[in-house]
Amino acid sequence: MTEKQSSSQKVVRCIEQSANCWLLEVVTKAGERNVVKALRPGADQLTSARFAREFAVLSALRHDNLVPTFTNVEEFDGHFVMPLLEGASLRTYLDRGGPLPRATALHVTIGLLAGLAELHKAGIVHRDVKPANVFYGRQRHEPASRNRAILLDLGIARNLTSPLTAEGMVLGTPSYFAPEQLFGGPTDERTDLYAAGLLMFELLVGERFHDRSSSPSQRFRYRYEGLSREARRRLVGLTELLEVATAEDPRRRFQSAAQMSQSLVRLRGAS
């Protein structure tokens, strides 16, 4: 942070840290609490470029299901400010209480798909959709009725028109990889939709789609047959949608986030 910016806000705590950046809760002189995402000093050129791209995407897009940034383009100097959100990541919800209620799981997935649709419209593929990178909650000034999925962490997002990652490089979280991502093949919007299908499955069932003994080529039908009766009950009416979303061949998946969302909205209305 610049000297002027650091003097106008006080660091309250470190929320999270990685090899490349910090997430810090700060409070302004006016008492407003925000989050600063700051790149660690000494980051290499590629890491710095990815960090700058994440900021550029967030600053250019405004959508309820994407976390906003308060930093202006002219002020960006290796950190940016976002609102402090009320709620928790889906990973936290799953670890604490297992499956989400069906209505909540569908609401979250539809919101996630809306955020992905906005990214895809801008030519951006997230490539790391997973419970830890989806927040369920709201901004602090909003009522609880505004709880929704908010997509986080665009650190390895790929711009389809000017990629920072060459084909063959494998980035992300293997448990949520699409087959083409695991083997370093071309990734596009359908890669994110595969991960969205895995995430929806986990929200409903409380188990990861890919366990330690499986691979991204595992078909939905095989996974479904290994579930308990209670887990199968949670998937009633949704198995065909999940089978399409997690198809091994991208050509057999939903071809857009909007298409997948429309199918899910119809099924939610019919249930």
C-alpha positions as CSV (number, residue, x, y, z in Angstrom):
1,M,0.0,0.0,0.0
2,T,1.1,3.6,-0.6
3,E,2.0,5.7,2.5
4,K,-1.2,7.8,2.0
5,Q,-3.4,4.7,1.7
6,S,-1.9,2.9,4.7
7,S,-2.4,6.0,6.9
8,S,-6.1,6.1,6.0
9,Q,-6.8,2.6,7.2
10,K,-5.6,0.3,9.9
11,V,-5.0,-3.5,9.6
12,V,-7.2,-5.4,12.0
13,R,-6.1,-9.0,11.1
14,C,-4.7,-11.2,8.5
15,I,-7.6,-13.2,7.1
16,E,-5.5,-15.5,4.9
17,Q,-2.0,-15.6,3.4
18,S,-0.5,-17.6,0.6
19,A,2.9,-17.7,-1.1
20,N,1.9,-14.8,-3.3
21,C,-0.5,-12.5,-1.4
22,W,-2.2,-11.5,1.8
23,L,-5.8,-10.9,2.5
24,L,-6.1,-8.3,5.3
25,E,-9.1,-6.9,7.1
26,V,-8.7,-3.2,7.5
27,V,-10.7,-0.4,9.1
28,T,-10.9,3.1,7.8
29,K,-10.8,6.3,9.9
30,A,-14.6,6.5,9.3
31,G,-15.0,3.0,10.8
32,E,-15.7,1.1,7.6
33,R,-14.3,-2.4,7.4
34,N,-12.9,-3.7,4.2
35,V,-10.5,-6.3,2.8
36,V,-7.2,-5.5,1.2
37,K,-5.7,-8.1,-1.2
38,A,-2.0,-7.4,-1.4
39,L,0.7,-8.9,-3.5
40,R,3.7,-10.0,-1.6
41,P,6.9,-8.1,-2.3
42,G,9.3,-9.9,-4.6
43,A,6.6,-11.7,-6.6
44,D,7.8,-12.9,-10.0
45,Q,6.7,-11.3,-13.2
46,L,4.1,-14.0,-14.1
47,T,2.5,-13.9,-10.6
48,S,2.4,-10.1,-10.7
49,A,0.7,-10.2,-14.2
50,R,-1.9,-12.6,-12.9
51,F,-2.6,-10.5,-9.9
52,A,-3.0,-7.4,-12.1
53,R,-5.3,-9.3,-14.4
54,E,-7.5,-10.3,-11.4
55,F,-7.8,-6.7,-10.4
56,A,-8.5,-5.6,-14.0
57,V,-11.3,-8.2,-14.4
58,L,-12.9,-7.2,-11.1
59,S,-12.6,-3.5,-11.7
60,A,-14.2,-3.8,-15.1
61,L,-17.1,-6.0,-14.1
62,R,-20.0,-5.2,-11.8
63,H,-22.3,-8.1,-10.9
64,D,-24.0,-9.3,-7.7
65,N,-22.3,-12.7,-8.0
66,L,-18.8,-11.3,-8.4
67,V,-16.9,-9.5,-5.5
68,P,-16.5,-5.8,-6.3
69,T,-13.3,-3.7,-5.8
70,F,-13.3,-0.2,-4.5
71,T,-9.9,0.6,-5.9
72,N,-9.7,2.8,-9.0
73,V,-7.5,1.7,-11.9
74,E,-5.2,4.8,-11.3
75,E,-4.7,3.8,-7.7
76,F,-3.7,0.1,-8.3
77,D,-0.1,-0.5,-7.1
78,G,0.0,-4.1,-6.1
79,H,-3.0,-4.2,-3.8
80,F,-6.8,-3.5,-4.1
81,V,-9.7,-3.0,-1.7
82,M,-12.8,-5.1,-1.6
83,P,-15.8,-5.1,0.8
84,L,-15.7,-7.3,3.9
85,L,-18.4,-9.8,3.3
86,E,-20.8,-11.4,5.9
87,G,-21.1,-15.2,5.6
88,A,-18.5,-17.9,4.8
89,S,-17.1,-19.9,1.9
90,L,-19.0,-22.9,0.7
91,R,-16.0,-25.0,1.9
92,T,-16.6,-23.7,5.4
93,Y,-20.4,-24.5,5.2
94,L,-19.7,-28.0,4.0
95,D,-17.0,-28.7,6.6
96,R,-19.3,-27.5,9.4
97,G,-22.6,-29.0,8.5
98,G,-22.4,-31.3,5.5
99,P,-24.9,-31.0,2.6
100,L,-26.8,-27.7,2.2
101,P,-30.6,-27.7,2.1
102,R,-31.7,-28.5,-1.4
103,A,-33.3,-25.0,-2.0
104,T,-30.1,-23.3,-0.8
105,A,-27.9,-25.5,-2.9
106,L,-29.9,-24.7,-6.1
107,H,-30.0,-21.0,-5.2
108,V,-26.2,-21.0,-4.8
109,T,-25.6,-22.8,-8.0
110,I,-27.8,-20.5,-10.0
111,G,-26.0,-17.5,-8.6
112,L,-22.6,-19.1,-9.3
113,L,-23.7,-19.7,-12.9
114,A,-24.8,-16.0,-13.2
115,G,-21.4,-14.9,-12.1
116,L,-19.7,-17.3,-14.5
117,A,-21.9,-16.1,-17.3
118,E,-20.7,-12.5,-16.7
119,L,-17.0,-13.6,-16.7
120,H,-17.5,-15.7,-19.8
121,K,-19.2,-12.8,-21.6
122,A,-16.0,-10.8,-21.0
123,G,-13.9,-13.7,-22.4
124,I,-12.7,-14.9,-19.0
125,V,-12.5,-18.5,-17.8
126,H,-12.2,-18.8,-14.0
127,R,-10.5,-22.3,-14.0
128,D,-10.6,-22.8,-10.2
129,V,-14.3,-23.1,-9.3
130,K,-14.5,-24.9,-6.0
131,P,-16.2,-24.5,-2.6
132,A,-13.3,-22.5,-1.2
133,N,-13.6,-19.9,-4.0
134,V,-17.3,-19.4,-3.7
135,F,-18.6,-17.3,-0.8
136,Y,-22.2,-17.6,0.4
137,G,-23.3,-14.4,2.0
138,R,-23.7,-10.7,1.4
139,Q,-22.1,-7.3,1.8
140,R,-22.3,-6.0,5.4
141,H,-24.9,-3.3,4.7
142,E,-27.3,-5.8,3.0
143,P,-30.1,-7.7,4.6
144,A,-29.9,-11.5,5.2
145,S,-32.4,-12.0,2.4
146,R,-29.6,-10.9,0.0
147,N,-27.4,-13.9,0.8
148,R,-26.1,-15.3,-2.5
149,A,-23.1,-17.0,-4.2
150,I,-20.2,-14.6,-4.7
151,L,-17.3,-15.9,-6.9
152,L,-13.9,-15.2,-5.5
153,D,-10.2,-15.5,-6.5
154,L,-9.6,-14.9,-10.2
155,G,-5.8,-15.5,-9.7
156,I,-5.5,-18.2,-12.4
157,A,-8.4,-17.0,-14.6
158,R,-7.6,-17.2,-18.3
159,N,-8.4,-14.5,-20.8
160,L,-9.3,-16.4,-24.0
161,T,-8.0,-13.6,-26.2
162,S,-4.6,-13.0,-24.4
163,P,-3.8,-16.0,-22.2
164,L,-1.0,-15.8,-19.6
165,T,-0.8,-19.6,-19.4
166,A,0.3,-21.8,-22.3
167,E,-1.6,-24.9,-23.2
168,G,-0.1,-27.9,-21.4
169,M,0.3,-26.0,-18.1
170,V,-1.9,-27.4,-15.3
171,L,-3.1,-24.9,-12.7
172,G,-6.0,-25.2,-10.2
173,T,-7.4,-27.8,-7.8
174,P,-7.3,-31.3,-9.2
175,S,-10.4,-32.5,-7.3
176,Y,-12.4,-30.0,-9.4
177,F,-10.6,-30.4,-12.7
178,A,-12.4,-31.2,-16.0
179,P,-10.6,-33.9,-17.9
180,E,-9.2,-31.5,-20.4
181,Q,-7.8,-29.3,-17.6
182,L,-6.1,-32.3,-15.9
183,F,-4.3,-33.2,-19.1
184,G,-3.3,-29.7,-20.0
185,G,-5.6,-29.4,-23.0
186,P,-7.5,-26.3,-24.1
187,T,-9.9,-24.8,-21.5
188,D,-13.0,-22.7,-22.2
189,E,-16.3,-21.8,-20.6
190,R,-17.3,-25.5,-20.5
191,T,-14.4,-26.2,-18.2
192,D,-16.0,-23.9,-15.6
193,L,-19.4,-25.6,-16.1
194,Y,-17.9,-29.0,-15.4
195,A,-16.6,-27.6,-12.1
196,A,-19.9,-26.0,-11.3
197,G,-21.5,-29.4,-11.8
198,L,-19.1,-31.0,-9.3
199,L,-19.7,-28.2,-6.8
200,M,-23.5,-28.6,-7.1
201,F,-23.2,-32.3,-6.5
202,E,-21.1,-31.7,-3.4
203,L,-23.5,-29.1,-2.0
204,L,-26.4,-31.6,-2.4
205,V,-24.7,-34.8,-1.3
206,G,-22.0,-33.6,1.1
207,E,-19.3,-35.6,-0.7
208,R,-16.8,-34.7,-3.3
209,F,-17.6,-36.0,-6.7
210,H,-14.0,-37.1,-7.2
211,D,-12.6,-39.0,-4.2
212,R,-9.1,-40.2,-3.9
213,S,-9.7,-43.3,-5.9
214,S,-11.4,-41.6,-8.9
215,S,-10.4,-39.4,-11.7
216,P,-12.0,-36.6,-13.8
217,S,-13.0,-39.2,-16.4
218,Q,-15.3,-40.9,-13.9
219,R,-18.8,-40.8,-15.2
220,F,-21.7,-39.5,-13.2
221,R,-23.7,-42.7,-13.4
222,Y,-20.9,-44.7,-11.8
223,R,-20.5,-42.2,-9.0
224,Y,-24.3,-42.1,-8.4
225,E,-24.5,-45.8,-8.0
226,G,-22.1,-45.7,-5.1
227,L,-24.2,-43.2,-3.1
228,S,-26.3,-43.9,-0.1
229,R,-30.1,-43.9,-0.4
230,E,-30.3,-40.6,1.4
231,A,-27.7,-39.0,-0.9
232,R,-29.6,-40.3,-4.0
233,R,-32.8,-38.8,-2.5
234,R,-31.2,-35.4,-2.5
235,L,-30.5,-35.7,-6.2
236,V,-34.0,-36.7,-7.3
237,G,-34.9,-34.8,-10.5
238,L,-31.3,-33.5,-11.0
239,T,-29.4,-36.5,-12.2
240,E,-29.8,-35.8,-15.9
241,L,-28.6,-32.2,-15.5
242,L,-25.6,-33.3,-13.5
243,E,-24.8,-36.0,-16.0
244,V,-24.7,-33.4,-18.8
245,A,-22.7,-30.9,-16.7
246,T,-20.0,-33.5,-15.9
247,A,-19.8,-35.1,-19.3
248,E,-16.2,-36.1,-20.1
249,D,-16.5,-34.6,-23.6
250,P,-17.0,-30.8,-23.5
251,R,-19.2,-31.0,-26.6
252,R,-21.7,-33.1,-24.6
253,R,-21.9,-30.6,-21.7
254,F,-24.0,-27.5,-21.4
255,Q,-22.4,-25.0,-23.8
256,S,-23.0,-21.9,-21.8
257,A,-23.6,-20.9,-18.1
258,A,-27.0,-19.4,-19.2
259,Q,-28.0,-22.7,-20.8
260,M,-27.2,-24.7,-17.6
261,S,-28.9,-22.1,-15.4
262,Q,-32.1,-22.1,-17.5
263,S,-32.2,-25.9,-17.2
264,L,-31.7,-25.7,-13.4
265,V,-34.3,-23.0,-13.0
266,R,-36.9,-25.1,-14.8
267,L,-36.1,-28.1,-12.6
268,R,-36.3,-26.1,-9.5
269,G,-39.7,-24.8,-10.5
270,A,-40.9,-28.3,-11.2
271,S,-39.8,-29.8,-7.9
